[in-house]
Amino acid sequence: MPRLTINGKAVEVPAGTNLIEAARSAGVEVPHYCYHAGLSIAGQCRLCMVDIDKTPRPTIACNTVAADGMVVQTETDRVRETRKSIMEFHLINHPLDCPVCDQAGECWLQIYYMQHGLYDPRMTDEKVHKPKAVPLGPHVILDAERCILCSRCVRFCDEITGTGELGIFERGDHSEIGLFPGHELDNKYSGNVVDICPVGALTDRDFRFQVRVWYLETAKSVCPGCARGCNIEVHVNRRRPHHAEGRRVARLKPRFNADVNRWWICDAGRYGFGFVDGADRLRVPARREGGTASDATWDEAIAAVAGALRRLPPEEVGVIASPKMSNEDLFALRRLLDVCAVRRVAVQVPPRAPGDEDAILIRADKNPNSMGAELMGLGGDARAVLTAARGRQLKLLWIFGHDLLASAWPEPEVLEALRRVETVVFTGPSANLTSAHAHWVLPAAAWVERDGTYTNFEGRVQRFRQATEPLGQALPEWEIVGRILAPLGEAPSATRAEHWFRQLAAAVPAFAGLSYQSLGDTGRRLAGANP
Amino acid sequence: MTGETILTRNFERSDSHTLRAYVETGGYRAWAKAQAMEPAAIVDEVKRANLRGLGGAGFPTGTKWSFIPKNHAGPVYLVINADEGEPGTFKDRYLLERDPHALVEGMLIAARAIRSATAFVYVRGEYVEPWRRFSTAVREAYEAGHLGKGFDIVVHRGAGAYICGEETGLISSLEGKKGWPKLKPPFPAIKGAFGAPTIVNNVETICHVPHIVNRGAAWFAALGTKTQGGTRMYSVSGRVVRPGVYEAPVGITLRQLIYERAGGVTGNGRLKAVVPGGSSAAILTADEIDVTMDVDGLKNAGTMAGSAGVIVMDETVSIPESLMVVARFYAHESCGQCTPCRESTGWIYKMTRRIVEGRGRKEDLDTILDVAKRGAGTTICAFYDGAVGPYISYIEKFRGEFEALIPRA
């Protein structure tokens, strides 16, 4: 392990560490554009210059490997002057259109100009003009004039997805990012190029012109799109809702987790939040009698479901919970089922088409918490529940989230089952074909509207945090279940998701010893987890 | 100081490019001799000959060869840089057209020295006739059994980018990629073409090798100066009576080259300035031409021997216009990879053009000088440092001429 000195501070770093990372470990930030820890070294932007003892001139930190005894200075006059020059070079042909650029507020040209530039502009000639507002694919749009040609996007498509759609064309100051002929930037991870673009050259077609980034609030979360559980940030627009026609979730961004998704997320996850503000969200409890639906109060709905559970023998109750529910929801439900001695419980409903999968992040299991459900012992046979319903053995069927009519099960069988049960209860964030057949609809909060944890396919338990208020009267599933437990004689013991998690950790051996605190921002892998 | 010609000795023969003519004049004897030599002995001979790279950088050739890792197991490549593109330089063209077998024989010996079984010759795309002549020579050498027995030559044509003459840009291009110079380290001798240890040598450099083997390092070294052996081919162009390629010992002075070889200055006969080593070399004024034309002689004079492209300007030549032309060249040829080069070559061209067109501002000259100095030494390859040579020297040495074009406020 080489030991070196950076700005007078001694550090020891693993062999092979470059000077940008070594400086980071000493708490020193070396400004850079083209370097990205997840990509190969390009050494093109020339911004990350540092002074190394016995070296005649500043050297790029990204391509210099830390060596024993190296003495590195990042703030000498020479380095500062070089940085200032490089900033000027980056900006002479830049359109300086920050007022209409989506990147403004999170643009590294702005940030570094303020930190390292602050020169008086002296370029008075006509700038180089390049293509603007060029759609590269379904999600990404290019403004070549804003581009600083760092090549991160090109390297991403070459090295991470291996799809190679992008290249740098032309030469000199006419160089521009572009698509190879006949290609489109439509790989399953295309949105990541927007994240790694340090400037406003690549912007997100979905987010573009919605809201200025400084109005956004951020919550650390986990993508519910598949069993990987990629760490994300949810960016919500609460301060300027009128700027986006009331759309609250502005965008999802990947959040670094070395053990799960590193810097990336897939496009399906990134753009999969539309349902949160969708027209089919369930906002208030509802009852359906004789074909007509009407709004109900939570008290009525709770009383109805609790009453049925108290009245009915347990074998006449079936529950199809969901692997999209959090650990807290599932544990609360398990408590309820224990209290009522209900045994006809299942979680997994087979999808109509198998999910896509790849070797990067995407998992075929499109549920974020299949592992959690299994660990809590809720993994019964869903088809058996359906068969019991069709056989008129059930009086109450409670379905969480699933659209049984969009599953692999034959539609006539599902319809028969739904019609032969006296009381069908549906709990979920959005309406679907199945909820239309429910006698009681209990609206659930979407994942961004609440706290909770998921257990990913590797047994990593990860927290997601509330980013915005639940829509209408929607409630987290654990709270719905908790409210039903009360009239059944269970005193309310949990008023927050965290309370349920504590009880879960105490009751289920796999989760023993875990707490929200110990999960931190990047989660913890269960001790007994066997991927 | 006429001296003996070595590289150009057969240029007057109309069939000098043929195998028959080459063999008649002693060709492939050095290769026969080298086959009895240990590779290390060849490297040592070339080191002692003080042969320095004649493509531009002037790096000692034998030393470069010795950078190939000892006991390397995989392939090692020899790459010949025949992408002669430095403005004012046309010597390799003559060698490829008039003595292509000298290059083949030099490559055989160099390949033995670095234990390479495959060589690539990267020929400038515009060099059609040189490519034809050299390809014919390669075919003849195969037929004669010099090639194909443990050593093969692949001839590759470039597509017209100046940057592909930069050794790692050339390697990228050879690999089928955009001709972008590569980050160093790793250096080509460690990880070059297709990831293998690679030596890139200029055509003229390698053409010297058979003569060194034939006549010995001491003879070669004695032809030149203390730090550089042999002769080299000077491409003389511009305002001279007899423009052309002249072979001379590297210790010849610039004055001798212009007045004794090229017949002196044409036009009004008054010398104004000379670019001694291709467009990237700093310009010399008329009273700075008593310098020797070897690598260190010109380095000490604040310029460089570069590719030995001598561009002569008389009093009728406008230095600001010349700089504009040079600046346009560098703006056009910058590969665009490194920010300082990509951005400032274009910017400086715009400023020089404005000055020439009579729209200059008095701060422009200082801006050009400042921008040039700030970018110098900050890039991956030497392209921008090459551009900085003319930017700074043309303005510093002929500032009055620039100022005269700038309208007074």
Interface residues (C-beta under 8 A of the other chain):
Chain A: I41 A42 G43 Q44 C45 R46 L47 M49 R57 P58 N63 E81 T82 S85 I86 E88 F89 H90 I92 N93 R122 M123 T124 D125 E126 V128 I148 L149 G167 I168 E170 R171 G172 D173 H174 S175
Chain B: A161 I163 K178 L183 P185 A331 H332 E333 S334 C335 G336 Q337 C338 T339 P340 R342 E343 S344 T345 G346 W347 K350 M351 R354 R361 E363 T367 R374 G375 G377 T378 T379 I380
